[in-house]
Amino acid sequence: MAGLLSKDAWIKVWTYRNTFEMGFLNTLLTAAAAVLLSMVLGIVLGLMATSGKIILRGISRVYVEVIQNTPLLLQICFLYYALAFSGKSIGIIPTGILSIGIYHGAYMAEVIRAGIEAIPKGQFEAASSQGFGYIGRMYYIILPQSIKIILPPMVNQVVNLIKNTSCLYIIGGADLISQTYNFVTGASTGGAYAPAYIVSGLLFFVICFPLSKLASVWELNLKRRDRRVQKNNGEGRMMEV
């Protein structure tokens, strides 16, 4: 508590605010690049999982099960040290982008697979009867309808991804958590533990809370819209009768 209320500790955090700014920017950079990678992997693997081809579905399933059932920390360490010992180290932030993107790509794939499979089979049959191939069927008919199902859980995955950038601390990353740890243990900056970690937590909150609220509001609005559509359809059928 003394550290939390210490004026000197807060002054020290403010004096060295560039440390937190740099960590914050590195976290945003890592998260943004990892989101793009995870979305690409998610779309490809999600389409493979719903393609109807056994080999493609098998590859997607193996990827998802292996990645989801091993810890992210293990995957980060494995990729970082495997590249380092092979003499092909790519740096901490690129390693973080790859490992976090690959990890969340498995979850994105499941979100997209579930969204596609939630579309009524009649839509697939109607698209096929109009002469659409698999790619055309997905691009023009299925994916536009599944977006409203996919987006809320996808935003939640983005929030989880941002928070998981803190795992780069294990390999001495330049992310926000790593920079905070370096600050509180530094020879000239050490000691301001409570203020430093509060500032770090607030910066994560500033990114994640709006996204979490967006996903919740988005999902609620979609459910309300679906209920209105179902109600209108029900009233229309009653009038016809």
N, C-alpha and C positions, 0 to 999 in steps of 0.2 A: 504493500500500500504506500510505503514511503516513497518508493520509486515512481509510483503512479502520480503522486502529488508533488514530486520534486520539480521545482521551477528550473533548476539547472539541467535536469534530464530533458525536459521539453525544449529548452533553449538549444541543447546539443543536437536534438533531432532536427530542429528548424535550421540550425547552422549547416548541418550536413544533409539538407533536404535533397541535394542533387543525387545522393546515393539512392534514395527512394524513387526519385523520378526516373533514374536510369533503369532500376529494377522493374518499375511499372511499365516503361516503354518496351523493355525486353520481353516482359510477360505478354503484352499486347501483340508484339511481333510474332512471338512463338505461337500464341493462341490463334492468331489470324491465319498463319500459314498452315498450322495443324488442322484447323477447321476445313480449309480448302482441300487438303489431302484426304481427310476423313470423309468428306462429302463425295469426292471422286470415287474413293474405294467403296463407300456405301452404296452409291448408285450402281456401280458396276457389279458388285457382289449381290445387291438386292435384285437386280435384273437377272443375274445368273441363277439365283435361288428360285425365281418364278418362271424360268424359261421353259420348264418341262423336259429339259435334257438332263439325263441322269448324271453325266460326267460333270456338267457345269454346276448342277445342284450339289453334287458331292464335294467339289472343290470349295464352293461357298460355305457349305456346312462345316467342313474340316477347319477352314480359316476361322470362322466365327467361334467354334467350340474351343479351339486351341487358344485363341487370343483372349476370349472372355474368361477362360478358366485358369489363366496364369496371371500373377500380379503385375501391374504396370511397372512397379519398381524393379522387378526382375527383368522385364523386357528392356527397360532403359539401361540397366547395368549391363545386360548381355550385349546389347547393340553397341554401347559406348566402348566397353573393354574389348569386344571382339574386333571392332574396327581399329582400336588403338594397338592391340597386339599384332594385328595383321599389317601394321604400318600404313593404314589408310584412314587415319582419324580425320573426321570432317568437322570437328569442333563441337562444343557443348550444345549451343543453340540449334544447329542443324540436326544433331542427334536427338534433341528433345522434340523437334518438329516431326521427325520421322517416327520416333517411337510413340509419341502421343497421338499422332495422326493415324498410325497403323492400329493402335489400340482402340481408338474411338471409331475407326472405320468399321470394325466388327459390330459395334452397337448401332451405327448409322445404317448398316446393311439390314439389321433386324427391323429397324424402324421402317425402312422402305419396303422390305418384304411384307411386313404386316399391313402397311398401307395399301399395297397392291392387292393382297389377298382379301382385303376388306371390301373391294369392289365386287358387286354382284356378277356372277358368271355370265349372266345374260348380256352384260356389256361386252365381254370378250367375244361371245358368240355373234353379237350384232356387228362388231368390228370385223370379224372374220368373214361374215356373210357379205360385207361391203368390199371385200377384196384386199383388206389391209394385211400386210405381213406383220411379223412380230414387232419390228422396230416402229413401223407406222402405227400399229395398234397401240403400243405403249406411248408413243410421242403425242399422238393426236387424240386418243380416247381415254386411256387408262390413267396415265400420270396426271393429266389436268384434273381428273376427278379425285385422285388420291392425295393431292397436295394438301387439302384441308385436313386430312387425317394425319398426314406425315409431319406437318410443320410444328405443331405444339410439342410433341416429344423430341423433335429434332432440335428445337430451341433449348429444351432441357438438357440434351446431350452437349450442346455448345457450352452451357453453364458449367456442367461437370468437367468438360475439357479445360475450361479456363482455370478452374480450381485445381485440376491435376497438373498444371504447369509447376505447381509447388514441389512436385516429385523430383524436379531437376536438381533440387538441393542435394540429393544423394550423390550426384557426380560433380558437385561444386559449380552449379550453373550460375548464370548472371541474372536469373529471374528475381522477382520481388522478394520471395522468401530467402533465397540465398544471399541477396544483398543485405537484407535485414539481419540475418545471422552474422554476416561479416561485420556489420556495423556494431552490433551489441558485444562482439568479442574482439573488436579492434583495440589496438594499444592506446589510441588517442580518443576513441569514441565509445569504448566499452562501459557497461554499467546501466545504460538507459533502456533496460529490457522492456518494462511495461509500456512506456510511450512509443517505443519503436514498433513493437508488435501490434499495438492498437492502431497506429498509423497504417501499418501493412494490412491489417484486417479491414480497415475502412476503405482502403483502395480496392481490395477485392470486392467488398460490398458494393462500391460504386459501379463496378462492372456487372456483377452478377445479379443484384437485386432487380434492376430494371428489366433484364432479360427474363428472369423468373416470373415477374409480374406480367410481362408481355405474353409469355407462354400460357399462363393461367387465364388471362383475359381472353386471349385468342381462342382457347379451348372452350371457355364458357360461352362466348359469342357463337361459335360453331354449333354447339349443342342447342342453344336457343334457336338458331336458324333452322336446324334440322327439325326441332319440335314444331316450329311454325309451318314448315313445309308439310310435315306429316298431318298437322291439324287441317291445313287448307285442302290437302288431298282427300282427307276423310270427309270434310264438309262437301267437297265436290262430288264424291261418290254418293253421298246421301241425297244431294239435290237431283242427281241423275235417276236415282231410284224413285 
